[in-house]
Amino acid sequence: MIVCVTAKGPGPEDLMEERFGRSPYFLFKNTEGGEWSSIANKFADTAGGVGPRAAQVLIDRGTHVLITGNIGGNALAVLQAAGIEIYLFKSSGTAADAFQKFIAGQLKKFS
Amino acid sequence: MRLVVASGKGGTGKTLVAANLAAVLSSEMEVVLVDCDVEEPNAHLFFPSEEKVLPVLIDVPAFESSRCNHCGNCSDSCQYGAIVVLREQLLFFPAMCHGCGGCELVCPQGAISMAKRPIGHIAFSTPRQGLVLITGVLHEREVMSPRVIREALNYASGHALVICDAPPGTACPVVETLEGADACIFVTEPTRFGLHDLTLAAGVAELLGVPSGVVINRSMGDDDSIRDFCRARKLPVLTTIPFDRDIAETVNSGQLLTDRMPIMRGQFRELFSRACVLTGV
C-alpha cells in the first residue's frame, strides 16, 4: 500500500506540512517496505487551483493513503472520487513520525 | 475620453469623486459612469434608479461521457486545475475554469463542446438626464472579476466621455480597468496607508502609460507626505477635499456633494478640466 505524507522538505526526517495543496513536497513510502521517495510540488506557489492538481499527482503515483493536516474542498472531492483514504496528523513532527503513527493505527481517518 | 478614478487603498473616496464628477458633467454633456468595482459595486447608491440587467457568460466545457476514454489530455492541458481525470471518472470544477477552450482542442474523442455559464451581470440605468450608469456585478463565489469588468467597459466603449470607478488595490481588476485609459485620477487620503497604497497604484499607472493626477480627500491641511510624494513622482495634485462633517453626512446619506453644496460644482468641473489637461488634449 502506497502512503503519501505532505512535508516541508524532501526527506522523511523533514517536518510534516499541514497544508495539502501547497505542501512543498510529497513523500511516498510503501507499507510493504522499500525506501522513501519524494517529489517537489510544482503547484506549491501557484495562485489558485492547486488542490485538484496536487491530488492528480497522488493519483498518478498510485497512492492509497494520504497523511496530511488540512485539506480543501476541491482536493477532497478528487481524492474521495479516486478512493484515496485520508488520515489527519495534527501535531507537529517529521514525516517519518507521521508514517509511524499511521502504521501504529494512531491516526484518525478523515471521512 | 476614458477617465479612471482609482486609489490603491480602499475607502479613500473613489466612488465619491467618480459619482460627483459624473453628476456635475452630465448637466452639460453625455456621460457614461462605469462601476468597475464588480466585487462590491456601490456607485448605484448615489443614483437609485430602475435597472435593466444582462448576464455575463463565460465558456465552459460540456463533457459527453459516452465518448470520453479518460485519456487525460484535457486535464494535462488545463492551466487552471479545473479538470481531473480518473480511470473511470472525470471531475470538473466550473469555478476554476477560465473558459479558454483548450480542452476542446486537445480532446481526441470529440467529447468536449463549449457551453455557457453565468458568472455575473451588467446593470444599466439612466438615473438622470445625460447620465448612463453601467454597473458590473460579479456573482458570489465567482473569481473572474476581470471578465465582468471587460464586458462592462465594452458596453461603454464608443461614448465620448466614460468615467470609471475602479476597484481598490493594484491587481488584475485594476489593471483591466486602467489599461487603455486616457487618464487616471488617484484619490488618496493623508495617512500612511493612503500614501503606501498610492505609491503602488501610481506604479501600475506608470507601467501602463496612463497619465495620472491625485485628489487628496479628507485633507486636514497638512498633507505634506502626499504632496512630497506627488512632487517627487511629478504627479499633479488636482484638487483637495477637506475632512468635513457636512461632507461626510451628505455622502453617508447617499447624496451628491454637487447636488447639495453648490460650491462643489465648480470644484468638480475644475477637477475635470485639470484631468483633461493630463491627457494632453
HADDOCK unambig.tbl for C-alpha pairs under 7 A between the chains (distance, minus, plus):
assign (segid A and resid 49 and name CA) (segid B and resid 80 and name CA) 5.64 0.50 0.50
assign (segid A and resid 49 and name CA) (segid B and resid 81 and name CA) 5.07 0.50 0.50
assign (segid A and resid 49 and name CA) (segid B and resid 82 and name CA) 6.93 0.50 0.50
assign (segid A and resid 49 and name CA) (segid B and resid 96 and name CA) 6.36 0.50 0.50
assign (segid A and resid 50 and name CA) (segid B and resid 81 and name CA) 6.63 0.50 0.50
assign (segid A and resid 52 and name CA) (segid B and resid 81 and name CA) 5.97 0.50 0.50
assign (segid A and resid 52 and name CA) (segid B and resid 84 and name CA) 6.65 0.50 0.50
assign (segid A and resid 53 and name CA) (segid B and resid 81 and name CA) 5.32 0.50 0.50
assign (segid A and resid 56 and name CA) (segid B and resid 84 and name CA) 6.64 0.50 0.50
assign (segid A and resid 82 and name CA) (segid B and resid 86 and name CA) 6.57 0.50 0.50
